[in-house]
Every structure is written in structure tokens, then in C-alpha cells.
Amino acid sequence: MQGYLSAANIYLINEYSDHLDLIQVDEAKILKLVAQFCRANPNEKPISAIDKFIREAKKVSVKESDAFDPWELS
């Protein structure tokens, strides 16, 4: 899950100049979120809970100059 959220942050920074504050995300919070989502949506995939969390979570703005491409070789 940490890797998925980190990748989402790279995308958010590069595309929208904002990101999730991952300090607020811990194992207990994510486990509860996924369990509640799966009970309410038994035909959905668990990752849909995380995607929903990413879409709805408050974002932190960054300067456009903070964007980067981790695959770009300098």
C-alpha cells in the first residue's frame, strides 16, 4: 500500500502540483478503510477503496518546480 500511495503522489505532484500527506496514513487507518469499503461494496476490488481515498483526501499544494520525473536520467 505504501508503494501504491507513493506512486500516486508522484503522479499527483507532476500532474496537479499537489500530493497526499502520507504522515496521516497508517496501517490501522488503511485496514479499517478497506474493510469498511469491502463490506459495503462486496463486488468491488479492495484497491478501489484506496483509489477512492486518494481522490477524496485533502491534498497538499506544492510549487510546480517541485515536480519531477523519477525515471528521467540527468
C-alpha positions, 0 to 999 in steps of 0.5 A, a space after each residue: 500500500 505504501 508503494 501504491 500511495 507513493 506512486 500516486 503522489 508522484 503522479 499527483 505532484 507532476 500532474 496537479 502540483 499537489 500530493 497526499 500527506 502520507 504522515 496521516 496514513 497508517 496501517 490501522 487507518 488503511 485496514 479499517 478503510 478497506 474493510 469498511 469499503 469491502 463490506 459495503 461494496 462486496 463486488 468491488 476490488 479492495 484497491 478501489 477503496 484506496 483509489 477512492 481515498 486518494 481522490 477524496 483526501 485533502 491534498 497538499 499544494 506544492 510549487 510546480 518546480 517541485 515536480 519531477 520525473 523519477 525515471 528521467 536520467 540527468 
